[in-house]
Amino acid sequence: MSGTMLPEAATQVFIALGSNLDDPSAQVERGMQMLNTLEYTKIMKRSSLYCSAPIGRTDQPDFINAVVQVETRLTPHALLTSLLAIEQTCGRVRTYRNAPRTLDLDILLFEDLQCSDADLVLPHPRMHERAFVLQPLLEIANACHIPGQGNVADCLTTCVHQSLERIPPS
């Protein structure tokens, strides 16, 4: 898909947010506010915030995570460009893979679209292995299906060993 806007009706998209630097809860909330200001894009649902232990590089602070469902008329690549701009505005610096970060925004699902190119892989290639993605996704879309992987609830059963705690609303 080229261009920045889809000609048809809005598309349902799920986006993961995460942070473990500079007041992570506030960073995730700020990320949600900024998502809701994107042209042709509106948050429809948001999950609770969750605290999770880092995966991969474990010598860093715990993360605060959430998932939002948005409706957008942007193309997948235009949305990705917008998400990267939000990350940069929030101070994200990419030093190495799985490094601590002020804000991370990942497109999880763009309806049932499956694509893989140098810039974007959909569905997100590791989402089915991450409790910090699956649990908030299940909270806002309990019948959600990941193309090529199955039902979100079923995928979550394989992640029971991962530390995850829902943060009660304040």
CORCORPE-V445989 format. One record per helix or strand of 3 or more residues. SS is the DSSP state (2 for helix, 1 for strand). FROM is the first residue (numbers start at 1). TO is the last residue. If there is no record, write none. Layout:
ss | from | to
SS | FROM | TO
SS | FROM | TO
This chain:
ss | from | to
1 | 11 | 19
2 | 24 | 35
1 | 41 | 46
1 | 49 | 52
1 | 63 | 72
2 | 76 | 89
1 | 104 | 110
2 | 127 | 129
2 | 131 | 140
2 | 152 | 159
1 | 164 | 167
